[in-house]
Amino acid sequence: MFPQLALSLFLFALVLQPPAVPQPRESFADLPGVRLCYRDTGGDGIPVVLMHAATGGSRVWEYQIPAFTAAGFRVIAFDRRGFGGTTIAPGGVQPGTAADDLQALMDHLRIDRFHLVGTAAGGFASIDYALAFPQRLRSLVLANTIGGVQDESYLALGRRIRPPEFNALPADVRELGPSYRAANPAGTRRWIELERANRSQGTPPPAQTMRHTLTFALVSTIKTPTLVLTGGADLYAPPPVMQMFADRIKGAEFVVVAEAGHSTYWEQPEAFNSAVLAFMRKH
């Protein structure tokens, strides 16, 4: 009797186990002027592309890739020029634009339309892409980004909230909220480890050009369904700054994650993932 019960419980447990989540495969795409390193979970799900910060690379999405894949999406993340495994190649325009690199990668993968999630400096490139290739996007998520807007009044605001002394602080102090650093030293160490490892050869990344000189007037022309998200403790892009983008993009949704700093995707992945997944499912 007991062996039969044990076997029944074992088989029941197998039925209850969720299907295995595909692991992202690291690949390279030889594109104009660059050998782009990217991670791709593959599959038939609707694609979502993750655009990393200037303190990151494709490896920083270790809390998002499994969650988004388990939700049925095909997840793609790539190292922008100067980061991770991406290397500059002979020929092509240098330093190029991240928007053009993304477009070339999507064409290389034969992906038509997709969701785009950009955080921090990745948000600059995401805005640039949304302006240049809106027909390719299902939705746009701008997380914790100052957006790269060049209006002088906005640049003056940035100088007020980020004086020169601010830029002299260590990256983790600038980009991780104090609550996270206090409560999660192991996560802080991992973030620092990835930040250092994702810099190509330890050198500062090249300043890629943009297809557009970004202004709020241009931002206001974005018609792609957009989610604007930031952390309540973000020193770069606090809620009033991100509200400026939400107010200018017609129909944009706005989410503030309490106590999170500039790396909300890392500090509070459950809240980040929940908001982004709910938004993408609507589009």
Contacts in CASP RR format, 6 or more apart in sequence:
PFRMAT RR
TARGET T0000
AUTHOR 0000-0000-0000
METHOD contacts of the structure
MODEL  1
MFPQLALSLFLFALVLQPPAVPQPRESFADLPGVRLCYRDTGGDGIPVVL
MHAATGGSRVWEYQIPAFTAAGFRVIAFDRRGFGGTTIAPGGVQPGTAAD
DLQALMDHLRIDRFHLVGTAAGGFASIDYALAFPQRLRSLVLANTIGGVQ
DESYLALGRRIRPPEFNALPADVRELGPSYRAANPAGTRRWIELERANRS
QGTPPPAQTMRHTLTFALVSTIKTPTLVLTGGADLYAPPPVMQMFADRIK
GAEFVVVAEAGHSTYWEQPEAFNSAVLAFMRKH
18 70 0 8 1.000
21 41 0 8 1.000
21 66 0 8 1.000
21 69 0 8 1.000
21 70 0 8 1.000
22 41 0 8 1.000
22 42 0 8 1.000
22 43 0 8 1.000
22 69 0 8 1.000
23 41 0 8 1.000
24 39 0 8 1.000
24 40 0 8 1.000
24 41 0 8 1.000
24 65 0 8 1.000
24 69 0 8 1.000
24 75 0 8 1.000
24 77 0 8 1.000
25 39 0 8 1.000
25 40 0 8 1.000
25 41 0 8 1.000
25 42 0 8 1.000
26 37 0 8 1.000
26 38 0 8 1.000
26 39 0 8 1.000
27 37 0 8 1.000
27 38 0 8 1.000
27 39 0 8 1.000
27 40 0 8 1.000
28 35 0 8 1.000
28 36 0 8 1.000
28 37 0 8 1.000
28 38 0 8 1.000
29 35 0 8 1.000
29 36 0 8 1.000
29 38 0 8 1.000
29 104 0 8 1.000
29 105 0 8 1.000
29 108 0 8 1.000
29 109 0 8 1.000
30 36 0 8 1.000
30 89 0 8 1.000
31 89 0 8 1.000
31 101 0 8 1.000
31 104 0 8 1.000
31 105 0 8 1.000
31 108 0 8 1.000
32 91 0 8 1.000
32 92 0 8 1.000
32 93 0 8 1.000
32 100 0 8 1.000
32 104 0 8 1.000
33 88 0 8 1.000
33 89 0 8 1.000
33 90 0 8 1.000
33 91 0 8 1.000
33 92 0 8 1.000
33 93 0 8 1.000
33 94 0 8 1.000
33 96 0 8 1.000
34 81 0 8 1.000
34 86 0 8 1.000
34 87 0 8 1.000
34 88 0 8 1.000
34 89 0 8 1.000
34 96 0 8 1.000
34 101 0 8 1.000
35 86 0 8 1.000
35 87 0 8 1.000
35 88 0 8 1.000
35 89 0 8 1.000
36 78 0 8 1.000
36 79 0 8 1.000
36 86 0 8 1.000
36 101 0 8 1.000
36 104 0 8 1.000
36 105 0 8 1.000
37 58 0 8 1.000
37 78 0 8 1.000
37 79 0 8 1.000
37 84 0 8 1.000
37 85 0 8 1.000
37 86 0 8 1.000
37 87 0 8 1.000
38 58 0 8 1.000
38 76 0 8 1.000
38 77 0 8 1.000
38 78 0 8 1.000
38 79 0 8 1.000
38 105 0 8 1.000
39 58 0 8 1.000
39 59 0 8 1.000
39 65 0 8 1.000
39 75 0 8 1.000
39 76 0 8 1.000
39 77 0 8 1.000
39 78 0 8 1.000
40 74 0 8 1.000
40 75 0 8 1.000
40 76 0 8 1.000
40 109 0 8 1.000
41 65 0 8 1.000
41 69 0 8 1.000
41 74 0 8 1.000
41 75 0 8 1.000
41 76 0 8 1.000
42 74 0 8 1.000
43 74 0 8 1.000
44 74 0 8 1.000
45 72 0 8 1.000
45 73 0 8 1.000
45 74 0 8 1.000
46 72 0 8 1.000
46 73 0 8 1.000
46 74 0 8 1.000
46 114 0 8 1.000
46 115 0 8 1.000
46 138 0 8 1.000
46 280 0 8 1.000
47 73 0 8 1.000
47 74 0 8 1.000
47 75 0 8 1.000
47 76 0 8 1.000
47 111 0 8 1.000
47 113 0 8 1.000
47 114 0 8 1.000
47 115 0 8 1.000
48 68 0 8 1.000
48 73 0 8 1.000
48 74 0 8 1.000
48 75 0 8 1.000
48 76 0 8 1.000
48 114 0 8 1.000
48 115 0 8 1.000
48 116 0 8 1.000
48 117 0 8 1.000
48 280 0 8 1.000
49 76 0 8 1.000
49 77 0 8 1.000
49 78 0 8 1.000
49 102 0 8 1.000
49 106 0 8 1.000
49 114 0 8 1.000
49 115 0 8 1.000
49 116 0 8 1.000
49 117 0 8 1.000
50 58 0 8 1.000
50 61 0 8 1.000
50 64 0 8 1.000
50 65 0 8 1.000
50 75 0 8 1.000
50 76 0 8 1.000
50 77 0 8 1.000
50 117 0 8 1.000
50 118 0 8 1.000
51 77 0 8 1.000
51 80 0 8 1.000
51 98 0 8 1.000
51 102 0 8 1.000
51 116 0 8 1.000
51 117 0 8 1.000
51 118 0 8 1.000
51 119 0 8 1.000
51 122 0 8 1.000
51 123 0 8 1.000
51 125 0 8 1.000
51 126 0 8 1.000
52 58 0 8 1.000
52 60 0 8 1.000
52 61 0 8 1.000
52 77 0 8 1.000
52 79 0 8 1.000
52 80 0 8 1.000
52 83 0 8 1.000
52 118 0 8 1.000
52 119 0 8 1.000
52 122 0 8 1.000
52 198 0 8 1.000
53 60 0 8 1.000
53 119 0 8 1.000
53 120 0 8 1.000
53 121 0 8 1.000
53 122 0 8 1.000
53 144 0 8 1.000
53 175 0 8 1.000
53 262 0 8 1.000
53 263 0 8 1.000
54 120 0 8 1.000
54 121 0 8 1.000
54 122 0 8 1.000
54 205 0 8 1.000
55 120 0 8 1.000
55 171 0 8 1.000
55 175 0 8 1.000
55 195 0 8 1.000
55 198 0 8 1.000
55 263 0 8 1.000
56 83 0 8 1.000
56 194 0 8 1.000
56 195 0 8 1.000
56 198 0 8 1.000
57 77 0 8 1.000
57 79 0 8 1.000
57 80 0 8 1.000
57 83 0 8 1.000
57 84 0 8 1.000
57 194 0 8 1.000
57 198 0 8 1.000
58 77 0 8 1.000
58 78 0 8 1.000
58 79 0 8 1.000
58 83 0 8 1.000
58 84 0 8 1.000
58 198 0 8 1.000
59 84 0 8 1.000
59 194 0 8 1.000
59 197 0 8 1.000
59 198 0 8 1.000
60 191 0 8 1.000
60 194 0 8 1.000
60 195 0 8 1.000
60 198 0 8 1.000
60 265 0 8 1.000
60 266 0 8 1.000
61 75 0 8 1.000
61 77 0 8 1.000
61 265 0 8 1.000
63 265 0 8 1.000
63 266 0 8 1.000
63 269 0 8 1.000
63 272 0 8 1.000
63 273 0 8 1.000
64 75 0 8 1.000
64 117 0 8 1.000
64 265 0 8 1.000
64 269 0 8 1.000
64 272 0 8 1.000
64 273 0 8 1.000
64 276 0 8 1.000
65 75 0 8 1.000
65 77 0 8 1.000
67 269 0 8 1.000
67 273 0 8 1.000
67 277 0 8 1.000
68 75 0 8 1.000
68 273 0 8 1.000
68 276 0 8 1.000
68 277 0 8 1.000
69 75 0 8 1.000
71 277 0 8 1.000
73 115 0 8 1.000
73 280 0 8 1.000
76 105 0 8 1.000
76 109 0 8 1.000
76 111 0 8 1.000
76 114 0 8 1.000
78 86 0 8 1.000
78 101 0 8 1.000
78 102 0 8 1.000
78 105 0 8 1.000
79 85 0 8 1.000
79 86 0 8 1.000
79 198 0 8 1.000
79 200 0 8 1.000
80 86 0 8 1.000
80 98 0 8 1.000
80 101 0 8 1.000
80 122 0 8 1.000
80 125 0 8 1.000
80 205 0 8 1.000
80 208 0 8 1.000
81 88 0 8 1.000
81 95 0 8 1.000
81 96 0 8 1.000
81 98 0 8 1.000
81 101 0 8 1.000
81 205 0 8 1.000
81 206 0 8 1.000
81 208 0 8 1.000
82 88 0 8 1.000
82 199 0 8 1.000
82 200 0 8 1.000
82 203 0 8 1.000
82 205 0 8 1.000
82 206 0 8 1.000
83 198 0 8 1.000
83 199 0 8 1.000
83 200 0 8 1.000
83 205 0 8 1.000
84 197 0 8 1.000
84 198 0 8 1.000
84 199 0 8 1.000
84 200 0 8 1.000
85 200 0 8 1.000
86 200 0 8 1.000
87 200 0 8 1.000
88 94 0 8 1.000
88 95 0 8 1.000
88 206 0 8 1.000
93 100 0 8 1.000
95 206 0 8 1.000
95 207 0 8 1.000
95 208 0 8 1.000
95 209 0 8 1.000
96 208 0 8 1.000
96 209 0 8 1.000
97 125 0 8 1.000
97 128 0 8 1.000
97 208 0 8 1.000
97 209 0 8 1.000
97 210 0 8 1.000
97 211 0 8 1.000
98 122 0 8 1.000
98 124 0 8 1.000
98 125 0 8 1.000
98 128 0 8 1.000
98 129 0 8 1.000
98 208 0 8 1.000
99 125 0 8 1.000
99 128 0 8 1.000
99 129 0 8 1.000
99 132 0 8 1.000
99 133 0 8 1.000
99 210 0 8 1.000
99 211 0 8 1.000
100 211 0 8 1.000
102 116 0 8 1.000
102 125 0 8 1.000
102 129 0 8 1.000
103 129 0 8 1.000
103 132 0 8 1.000
103 133 0 8 1.000
103 136 0 8 1.000
106 112 0 8 1.000
106 114 0 8 1.000
106 136 0 8 1.000
112 136 0 8 1.000
113 135 0 8 1.000
113 136 0 8 1.000
113 137 0 8 1.000
113 138 0 8 1.000
114 136 0 8 1.000
114 137 0 8 1.000
114 138 0 8 1.000
115 137 0 8 1.000
115 138 0 8 1.000
115 139 0 8 1.000
115 140 0 8 1.000
115 141 0 8 1.000
115 280 0 8 1.000
115 283 0 8 1.000
116 126 0 8 1.000
116 129 0 8 1.000
116 130 0 8 1.000
116 137 0 8 1.000
116 139 0 8 1.000
116 140 0 8 1.000
116 141 0 8 1.000
117 126 0 8 1.000
117 141 0 8 1.000
117 143 0 8 1.000
117 276 0 8 1.000
118 125 0 8 1.000
118 126 0 8 1.000
118 141 0 8 1.000
118 142 0 8 1.000
118 143 0 8 1.000
118 145 0 8 1.000
119 143 0 8 1.000
119 144 0 8 1.000
119 145 0 8 1.000
119 263 0 8 1.000
119 264 0 8 1.000
119 265 0 8 1.000
120 143 0 8 1.000
120 144 0 8 1.000
120 145 0 8 1.000
120 175 0 8 1.000
120 236 0 8 1.000
120 237 0 8 1.000
120 262 0 8 1.000
120 263 0 8 1.000
121 145 0 8 1.000
122 145 0 8 1.000
123 142 0 8 1.000
123 143 0 8 1.000
123 145 0 8 1.000
123 147 0 8 1.000
124 145 0 8 1.000
124 147 0 8 1.000
124 148 0 8 1.000
124 210 0 8 1.000
124 214 0 8 1.000
125 208 0 8 1.000
125 210 0 8 1.000
126 140 0 8 1.000
126 141 0 8 1.000
126 142 0 8 1.000
126 145 0 8 1.000
127 142 0 8 1.000
127 145 0 8 1.000
127 147 0 8 1.000
127 148 0 8 1.000
127 214 0 8 1.000
127 219 0 8 1.000
127 222 0 8 1.000
128 210 0 8 1.000
128 211 0 8 1.000
128 212 0 8 1.000
128 214 0 8 1.000
129 136 0 8 1.000
129 137 0 8 1.000
130 137 0 8 1.000
130 140 0 8 1.000
130 222 0 8 1.000
130 224 0 8 1.000
130 226 0 8 1.000
131 211 0 8 1.000
131 212 0 8 1.000
131 218 0 8 1.000
131 221 0 8 1.000
131 222 0 8 1.000
132 211 0 8 1.000
132 212 0 8 1.000
134 222 0 8 1.000
134 223 0 8 1.000
134 224 0 8 1.000
137 224 0 8 1.000
138 225 0 8 1.000
138 280 0 8 1.000
138 283 0 8 1.000
139 224 0 8 1.000
139 225 0 8 1.000
139 226 0 8 1.000
139 227 0 8 1.000
139 279 0 8 1.000
139 280 0 8 1.000
139 282 0 8 1.000
139 283 0 8 1.000
140 222 0 8 1.000
140 224 0 8 1.000
140 225 0 8 1.000
140 226 0 8 1.000
140 227 0 8 1.000
141 226 0 8 1.000
141 227 0 8 1.000
141 229 0 8 1.000
141 276 0 8 1.000
141 279 0 8 1.000
141 280 0 8 1.000
142 226 0 8 1.000
142 227 0 8 1.000
142 228 0 8 1.000
142 229 0 8 1.000
142 242 0 8 1.000
142 245 0 8 1.000
143 228 0 8 1.000
143 229 0 8 1.000
143 230 0 8 1.000
143 264 0 8 1.000
143 265 0 8 1.000
143 272 0 8 1.000
143 276 0 8 1.000
144 229 0 8 1.000
144 230 0 8 1.000
144 231 0 8 1.000
144 234 0 8 1.000
144 236 0 8 1.000
144 237 0 8 1.000
144 242 0 8 1.000
144 261 0 8 1.000
144 262 0 8 1.000
144 263 0 8 1.000
144 264 0 8 1.000
144 265 0 8 1.000
145 237 0 8 1.000
145 242 0 8 1.000
145 245 0 8 1.000
146 158 0 8 1.000
146 236 0 8 1.000
146 237 0 8 1.000
146 241 0 8 1.000
147 214 0 8 1.000
147 237 0 8 1.000
147 245 0 8 1.000
148 214 0 8 1.000
149 214 0 8 1.000
149 215 0 8 1.000
149 216 0 8 1.000
149 219 0 8 1.000
150 213 0 8 1.000
150 214 0 8 1.000
150 215 0 8 1.000
151 215 0 8 1.000
151 216 0 8 1.000
154 216 0 8 1.000
154 244 0 8 1.000
157 241 0 8 1.000
161 235 0 8 1.000
161 238 0 8 1.000
161 241 0 8 1.000
162 235 0 8 1.000
162 236 0 8 1.000
166 174 0 8 1.000
166 235 0 8 1.000
167 174 0 8 1.000
171 192 0 8 1.000
171 195 0 8 1.000
172 181 0 8 1.000
172 188 0 8 1.000
172 191 0 8 1.000
172 192 0 8 1.000
172 195 0 8 1.000
173 181 0 8 1.000
174 235 0 8 1.000
174 236 0 8 1.000
174 262 0 8 1.000
175 235 0 8 1.000
175 236 0 8 1.000
175 261 0 8 1.000
175 262 0 8 1.000
175 263 0 8 1.000
176 188 0 8 1.000
176 191 0 8 1.000
176 261 0 8 1.000
176 262 0 8 1.000
176 263 0 8 1.000
176 266 0 8 1.000
176 267 0 8 1.000
177 233 0 8 1.000
177 234 0 8 1.000
177 235 0 8 1.000
177 259 0 8 1.000
177 260 0 8 1.000
177 261 0 8 1.000
177 262 0 8 1.000
177 263 0 8 1.000
177 267 0 8 1.000
178 233 0 8 1.000
179 233 0 8 1.000
179 259 0 8 1.000
180 187 0 8 1.000
180 188 0 8 1.000
180 259 0 8 1.000
180 260 0 8 1.000
180 261 0 8 1.000
180 267 0 8 1.000
180 268 0 8 1.000
181 188 0 8 1.000
184 267 0 8 1.000
187 266 0 8 1.000
191 263 0 8 1.000
191 266 0 8 1.000
196 202 0 8 1.000
199 205 0 8 1.000
212 218 0 8 1.000
216 244 0 8 1.000
216 248 0 8 1.000
219 245 0 8 1.000
219 248 0 8 1.000
219 249 0 8 1.000
220 248 0 8 1.000
220 249 0 8 1.000
220 250 0 8 1.000
222 249 0 8 1.000
222 250 0 8 1.000
223 250 0 8 1.000
225 251 0 8 1.000
225 279 0 8 1.000
225 282 0 8 1.000
225 283 0 8 1.000
226 249 0 8 1.000
226 251 0 8 1.000
226 252 0 8 1.000
226 253 0 8 1.000
227 252 0 8 1.000
227 253 0 8 1.000
227 254 0 8 1.000
227 255 0 8 1.000
227 275 0 8 1.000
227 276 0 8 1.000
227 279 0 8 1.000
228 242 0 8 1.000
228 243 0 8 1.000
228 245 0 8 1.000
228 246 0 8 1.000
228 249 0 8 1.000
228 252 0 8 1.000
228 253 0 8 1.000
228 254 0 8 1.000
228 255 0 8 1.000
229 242 0 8 1.000
229 254 0 8 1.000
229 255 0 8 1.000
229 256 0 8 1.000
229 257 0 8 1.000
229 264 0 8 1.000
229 272 0 8 1.000
229 275 0 8 1.000
229 276 0 8 1.000
230 237 0 8 1.000
230 238 0 8 1.000
230 239 0 8 1.000
230 241 0 8 1.000
230 242 0 8 1.000
230 255 0 8 1.000
230 256 0 8 1.000
230 257 0 8 1.000
230 260 0 8 1.000
230 264 0 8 1.000
231 237 0 8 1.000
231 238 0 8 1.000
231 239 0 8 1.000
231 256 0 8 1.000
231 257 0 8 1.000
231 258 0 8 1.000
231 259 0 8 1.000
231 260 0 8 1.000
231 261 0 8 1.000
231 262 0 8 1.000
231 264 0 8 1.000
232 238 0 8 1.000
232 239 0 8 1.000
232 256 0 8 1.000
232 257 0 8 1.000
232 258 0 8 1.000
232 259 0 8 1.000
232 260 0 8 1.000
232 261 0 8 1.000
233 259 0 8 1.000
233 260 0 8 1.000
233 261 0 8 1.000
234 242 0 8 1.000
234 260 0 8 1.000
234 261 0 8 1.000
234 262 0 8 1.000
234 264 0 8 1.000
235 261 0 8 1.000
235 262 0 8 1.000
236 262 0 8 1.000
237 262 0 8 1.000
239 256 0 8 1.000
242 254 0 8 1.000
242 256 0 8 1.000
243 254 0 8 1.000
245 252 0 8 1.000
246 252 0 8 1.000
246 253 0 8 1.000
246 254 0 8 1.000
253 279 0 8 1.000
255 275 0 8 1.000
257 264 0 8 1.000
257 268 0 8 1.000
257 271 0 8 1.000
257 272 0 8 1.000
257 275 0 8 1.000
259 268 0 8 1.000
260 267 0 8 1.000
260 268 0 8 1.000
260 271 0 8 1.000
260 272 0 8 1.000
261 267 0 8 1.000
264 271 0 8 1.000
264 272 0 8 1.000
265 272 0 8 1.000
END
